[in-house]
């Protein structure tokens, strides 16, 4: 019976939805899941894309709707919220660990503050061997939110989730 389901239940169901581009991460790990509100048998979920125009958002929306419908909600509304813009600061520490274990260098540092100091990336640690002797091969990797790097120590290519 839907009336016994709570906002906490809805959050837990939505939070478990996997990112279609990096399936070891959930939308909660990424910080894409922003809000969940429940009103009886209806639930509204707010999600924020990592980049405007992110092609994964349609799949994420559909997966959230399917998960919550399967959990018992009769009406599910998923809203795309663009402001404030997503930042890697919203990623969980667990999500960053999962990225590294998956072979993607997680973002390091914090996103730039408008009008603040310009941040320089000194090096990106290789998620395979841990070396800091790496170089950017392409500003865009397998997705627009990642850059392609090469490790000069182990010679392996890897994606780096850009600080944004």
BELGI-V265074 format. One record per residue. PHI is phi as a letter, one per 20 degrees, with the letter a starting at -180 (* if undefined). NEAR is the number of other ideal C-beta (glycine too) atoms within 10 Angstrom. D_FIRST is the distance of its C-alpha to the first C-alpha in Angstrom with 2 decimals. Layout:
phi = {PHI & PHI}
near = {NEAR & NEAR}
d_first = {D_FIRST & D_FIRST}
This chain:
phi = {* & f & g & e & e & d & f & f & f & f & f & g & f & f & f & e & f & e & f & f & e & c & f & e & d & e & f & f & g & f & n & f & f & d & b & c & c & d & c & m & e & d & c & d & c & d & c & c & f & f & b & f & n & g & f & f & f & f & f & f & g & f & f & f & g & f & f & f & f & f & e & p & e & e & c & c & c & d & d & e & d & e & c & f & f & f & c & f & f & e & f & f & f & f & f & f & f & f & g & f & f & e & n & d & f & f & f & c & n & d & f & f & e & g & n & e & f & e & e & d & e & e & a & d & f & f & f & e & d & n & f & e & e & c & b & f & e & b & f & d & e & f & c & f & e & c & d & e & c & c & e & f & e & d & m & e & f & b & e & c & f & f & f & b}
near = {6 & 15 & 8 & 7 & 18 & 10 & 13 & 10 & 18 & 23 & 18 & 13 & 21 & 27 & 16 & 15 & 24 & 16 & 21 & 16 & 18 & 22 & 9 & 14 & 24 & 20 & 24 & 20 & 23 & 27 & 18 & 25 & 22 & 15 & 14 & 20 & 13 & 19 & 9 & 11 & 14 & 13 & 29 & 15 & 29 & 16 & 21 & 24 & 19 & 25 & 15 & 11 & 7 & 19 & 12 & 20 & 19 & 11 & 15 & 25 & 18 & 13 & 19 & 26 & 18 & 12 & 18 & 25 & 14 & 9 & 17 & 16 & 22 & 11 & 13 & 20 & 15 & 18 & 12 & 14 & 15 & 9 & 5 & 9 & 13 & 23 & 16 & 21 & 12 & 19 & 24 & 14 & 9 & 12 & 24 & 19 & 12 & 18 & 24 & 18 & 11 & 14 & 14 & 22 & 23 & 21 & 23 & 15 & 12 & 12 & 17 & 13 & 8 & 5 & 5 & 9 & 7 & 5 & 12 & 6 & 13 & 8 & 12 & 22 & 19 & 25 & 21 & 16 & 14 & 11 & 15 & 12 & 13 & 23 & 10 & 14 & 12 & 11 & 10 & 12 & 20 & 12 & 16 & 15 & 22 & 23 & 20 & 15 & 24 & 16 & 22 & 12 & 13 & 14 & 10 & 15 & 15 & 24 & 21 & 23 & 26 & 21 & 17 & 16}
d_first = {0.00 & 3.80 & 5.64 & 6.06 & 7.54 & 11.19 & 14.35 & 15.58 & 12.82 & 13.64 & 17.29 & 17.25 & 15.88 & 18.36 & 21.09 & 21.15 & 22.20 & 25.82 & 28.74 & 30.12 & 33.69 & 33.57 & 30.80 & 31.34 & 30.02 & 26.55 & 26.21 & 25.80 & 29.06 & 30.78 & 29.68 & 28.46 & 24.96 & 25.79 & 22.81 & 19.03 & 17.57 & 14.04 & 13.64 & 10.24 & 8.87 & 12.45 & 14.27 & 18.04 & 20.03 & 23.80 & 26.05 & 29.84 & 32.11 & 34.72 & 37.25 & 37.16 & 36.99 & 35.37 & 34.57 & 31.64 & 29.53 & 28.51 & 27.33 & 25.53 & 23.76 & 22.76 & 21.63 & 19.44 & 17.83 & 17.36 & 15.97 & 13.35 & 12.41 & 12.26 & 10.00 & 7.26 & 9.05 & 10.43 & 13.61 & 15.62 & 19.10 & 21.53 & 24.74 & 28.02 & 29.74 & 33.46 & 34.63 & 35.30 & 36.35 & 34.92 & 37.20 & 37.50 & 37.44 & 33.62 & 33.50 & 32.46 & 35.10 & 32.95 & 32.86 & 36.64 & 37.13 & 35.04 & 37.23 & 40.39 & 39.25 & 38.48 & 42.01 & 41.44 & 43.26 & 40.83 & 41.85 & 44.18 & 44.99 & 43.35 & 43.23 & 46.24 & 46.19 & 47.72 & 51.27 & 51.14 & 53.12 & 53.07 & 51.55 & 53.33 & 51.82 & 54.42 & 52.87 & 49.70 & 49.21 & 48.92 & 45.58 & 47.40 & 50.55 & 50.12 & 53.31 & 53.82 & 56.42 & 54.25 & 54.79 & 52.76 & 53.45 & 51.34 & 49.40 & 46.63 & 45.15 & 42.52 & 40.50 & 41.73 & 40.18 & 42.34 & 46.11 & 48.02 & 50.16 & 52.64 & 53.55 & 57.32 & 57.12 & 55.02 & 55.47 & 51.80 & 50.05 & 46.71 & 44.36 & 44.16 & 41.17 & 43.11 & 42.82 & 41.52}
